[in-house]
Amino acid sequence: MTGVADTMSGSIRSGKPALLARWLWLVVAIIVTVVAVGGITRLTESGLSITEWKPVTGVIPPLNDAQWQAEFDAYKQIPQYIQVNGPAGMTMDDYKFIYFWEWFHRFLVRTGLGLAFVLPLGWFWARGAIPAGFKPRLLGLLGLGLLQGAVGWWMVKSGLTGDADVKVNHFRLATHLLLALFTLTYATWTALDMQALARGKAPARFTRFGLFALAALFLQLFLGALVAGLRAGHVANDWPLMMGRFFPVGVDWSQGPIHALLHDPFLLHFLHRWWAWGVVAILIVLSRRVRQQCRPASIAIHTAFGVQIVLGIVTVMSGVALWLAVLHQLVGALVVIATAWGAHALGRKT
């Protein structure tokens, strides 16, 4: 124990945990921005506009008419263009619009990972600024970022081939989004641990209730991702009823309840609506448990889920207006941060 205390004391005297915490909060902000831009990319149907994965050279967009035409010609070979955008009369300007959002989404991931994470991590490592025990955690965060890029391309590939569908597989989309939000949770928790070290306190531990709250939230996020992937938000625009009923008409049970649970847009929309209130109840308990020891976290939880519930309702009633749906995804990321903060406060040693 003495050795650990000495290590912590040395780190605190140098002030480097505080510096690393500020850096990790920047990483958190970048991830939130990536999630929001990812929402725009999905809602504008831009995700399939770039048909190749070029991790390095893809940073540079087309620079002349010939390069633009080559990209557009490649896009014309996929089902989304053949079945939807081609018959609708897509122009080059239309293509450039969707290309921009997919390119910008990939650009944020590459520059965020490369400039805002890899380079500072290498500098902190070389300077001996990383507290004992945190190097594996930071390498894990790097690994999650690299995995996210691979999963993103795996998702996109599902929409580039085949004739039956013109969008990405909704399970792959859910994997892509949940991995991003898991990475956000990981980065938030590590930043909070760095702040604890800077104040001379030990890192927090996971408690059973903290894990339960995060698991309940991630189930809701999974349902939301399936709703997004299946465009299930469009099946009803009334609230609290769906098409004038509590339980919607139109659920396809013909292939069994498990298939309906994972594939039916009416059922998934219904479950996403009402499990939200279960999550709210759990988050209220979490916020009450941490109110005395960390009032700001309690306020953040209440504020985040309150805004998110309102946004969810108005997004449905608007017919999934683009700006409201993007805000709904953005605030969802803030709910993740607030919940991680509450779970961290619950697991801190006083």
N, C-alpha and C positions, 0 to 999 in steps of 0.2 A: 504493500500500500504506500509505503514511503516513496518508492521509486515513481509510482504513478503521480503522487502529490508533487514531487519535485518536477516531473515533466510538465504537469499542468501549471505549476508556478512559473517555470521558465517560459512557457508559451505566453502566459498572461503578462509577464513583465515585458516581453518583446512587443506586445500589442497585436501580434499577428493573427490570433483567432478573430479579433474584431475586423481586421482587414479582409480575411477570408470570408467572413460573414457578409460583408458589404459586396464582395465579388459574387457570392452565391445568390444574393438577392437580385443582382443584375441578371444572373442566369435565369432565375425564377421569372423575372419580367420578360425576358426574351421568350421563354417557353409559353407564357400567357399570350404574348403577341403572336407566336406561331399558331397556337390553338385558335385564336380569333381569325387569323388570315386563312387557316384551314377551313373554318366555317364559311368564309366568303367563297373560297375555292369550291367547296361542295355545293353551296346554294346557287352559284352561277354556272354549275355544270362544267367547271373548268379543269377538273382533275385529270381528264384524259387527253388534254390538248397537246401534251408533250409525250410522244410515243416511244422515247428512248430514255434510258437512265445513263447519264454521263456525269458521274460524281464530281469530276474536275472541270472538264471543258464545258459542261452544262451551265456553269456560272455565267458564261457570256451568252446573251441572247442573240438572235439573228441580227446582223448588222447591215444587210443590204437586201434588195428586192429578191435576188436569186436565193439567198438563204431563207428568207421568209417563204418563198414559194416552195422550197424543198420541204420545210416543216409542214406547210399546209397540205402538200401532196401526201405526205406520210399520214397526216390526220385523216385524209379522205379515204384511207384504206380500212379504217376501223368501223365497227358497227354503229357507234354513236353518230358519226357523220352520215353513213350510208342510209340509216333508218330514220334519223331525226333531223339533224342540222342541214344535210344536203337537200332533202326535199323542201325544207323551210327556206332555202335560198341563202345560206350563209355566205357572206362576203369576206374578203380578206380582212377588212376592218373588224368584223365580228370575230373572226378567228384571233386577231391580235389581242382583242379584249380578253378572251378566255385564256389565251397563252400567257398574258401578263400575270394573272392571278396565280396560275400554277407555277410559273417561273419565280415569282416573288415568294411564294410559299417555300419552294426548294431553296431559294437564295437565303432566306432567313435561317433555315436549318443549317445550311453550310457555313454561312458567315458566323452565326451564333455559336455553332460548335467549334469552328476553327479559330475565329478571332477572339471570341468572348470566353471560351472555355479551354481549348487545348493550349493556346499560348500562355495565358495566365497560370494554368496548372503546371506547365513546364517551368515557368519562372519561379513559382512558389516552391516547387519541388527542389529546384537547383539551389534556392536560397535557404533551404531547410526551414521553411516557414510553416509547414504543415504539421499540426499537432500529432503526437503519437496516436496510432490507431486509426487515423483518418485517411491514410493513403489508399487502403483497399476500398473505402467508401467512395472516394473521389474517382478512382479507376472504375468502380461500378457505375457511377454516374456517366462517365465517358462511354462505357460499354453500352449503356441504355441509349445514349444518343446515337451511336453507330447502328445499333439494332433498329432504332426508329427509322433510319434512312432505308434500311433493307426491307422492313415491314411496309414502309410507304410504297416502295416499288412493287412489292408482292401484291399489295392492294391494287395499284394501278393496272398491273398486268391482267387482273381478273376482268377488267373492262375493255381490254384491247382485242380480245379474240372471242370467237363464238358468235352465233347468230341470235340466240334466244334473248339476250339482255343487252342493254346499251349503257349500263352503269356498273360500278364496281360491286363486287360481292359484299353484302351487308355485314357478314361475319368478319371479313378482312378489314372493312372500314371500322368496325367496332374494336378490333384488335389494335389498329393504328391509333385510334383516339384514346383508348384506355391505357395503352403504353405511354402515350404522351402525358396523360394525367397521373399515371403512376410515377413517371419521371419527375413531374412537378411536385408530387408529394415527397419523394425522396430528396429532391433538392431543398424543399422548404424545411424538412426535418433536419437536414444536415446544417443548413444556415442557422436554424434555431439552436442546435447543439454548439455551433461555433460561438454564438452569442453567449450561451451559458458558460462556456470555457473562459471567455473574455471577462466574465463577471466572477470567476473563481468557483464556479459550480460544475458539477458532473453532468455529462450528457443525460438526456431523459431516456426512460425505458418505455417500451410499449406496455400498456395495461390491457386487460381483457376487454374492458368497456371501450377503450380507445380504438382497439382493433375492430370491435363490433360496429362502432359508429362508422369507421372508414369502410368496412365491408358493406354495410347497408347503403352507404352513399355510392360505392362503386357498382352495386347492383343497379341502382337507379341510373347511373351513367351508362351502364351496359344497355339497359332498356332504351335509354335515349339515343344511343348510337344505332341500335337496330331500327328505331323509329326513323332516324335520319337516313339510314341506308336504304330503307324501303319506301321513303317518301311518305311515311304513314302519318305525318302531321297534317296532310291534306285531306284525310278521309272524313274529318268533321271540323266544323268551325264554330260550334256552339259549346257553351260551358255553363254549368257543370255537366249537363247532359250531353250525350253524343247522338246527333241526329234525332233529338227529341226523346231519347231514352237513357236510362242509367247505364244499361249494358247494351252495346251497339248491336244492331242487326247487320249481318253480313259476314260474321266470322265463319271461316271455312274449316269445319271439323272433319272433313271427309278423309283426311290422311292421319287422323288421330290427334289427341291433345298436345303431344310433344311437338309435332310438326307445326300445329297452329301456334303454340307458344313461341316458337322460334322464327316463324315465317309469316304469320298472318298480320297484316298491317292494322286491322281493326282491333284485334286482341292486344297487340303490343302497344298501340296508342292508349287503350283503356288502362293497361297495367302501368304504363309510364305516368299517366295522370294520377292514379290513386296510390301507387307506392310512394309517390312524392310526399304524401301526408304522413306515411309511416316514417320516412326519413326525417321529416320535420320534427315529429315527436321525439325521435332519438337524439336529434341535434339540440333540442330544447333541454333534454336531460343532461347532455354533455356540457352545454353552456352553463347550466346551473351548477354543475359539479366544479367547474373551474372559475366561477364568478369571483370567489373570494381571493384566490391566489393569482389570478390573471384576468382582471376585469376587461381589459382591451380585447382579449381573445373571445370572451363571452359576447361582447358587443359586436365583434366582427362576425361571429357565427350567426347571430340573430339578423344582422343587417344583410348578410349575403344570402341566406336562404329566403328572407322576406322579399328582397328584390327579385330573386330567381323565381319564386312562386308567381309573383305578379307578371313577370316577363313571360313565363310559360303560358299563362292564361291569355294574355293579350296577343301573343304570337299565334296561338290557335285561332282566336277570334278574328285576327287580321287576315286569315288565310295564309299564314306563314310569310308575312312580309319580310323581305330580305334583311333590313336593318334590325328588326326586332329579333329575328332568328339568330343573327350574328351576336347581338347583345346577350341573348339567352345562352349561347355557347360560351361567350366570354365570361359572364357572371358564373356559369357553371365551374369554370376554372378557379374563380375567386372563392366559391364555396369549398372547393377542394383545399385551397390554401388555408382558409379559416378553420376547416375541420381538422386539418393536420396540426394547426397551431393549438387548437383546443386539446387534441389528443396528446400533443407534446407537453402542454401545461399540466395535464392530468398525470403524466408520467414523470414529472420533474421531482427530484428530491428537494424538500424544503429545508 
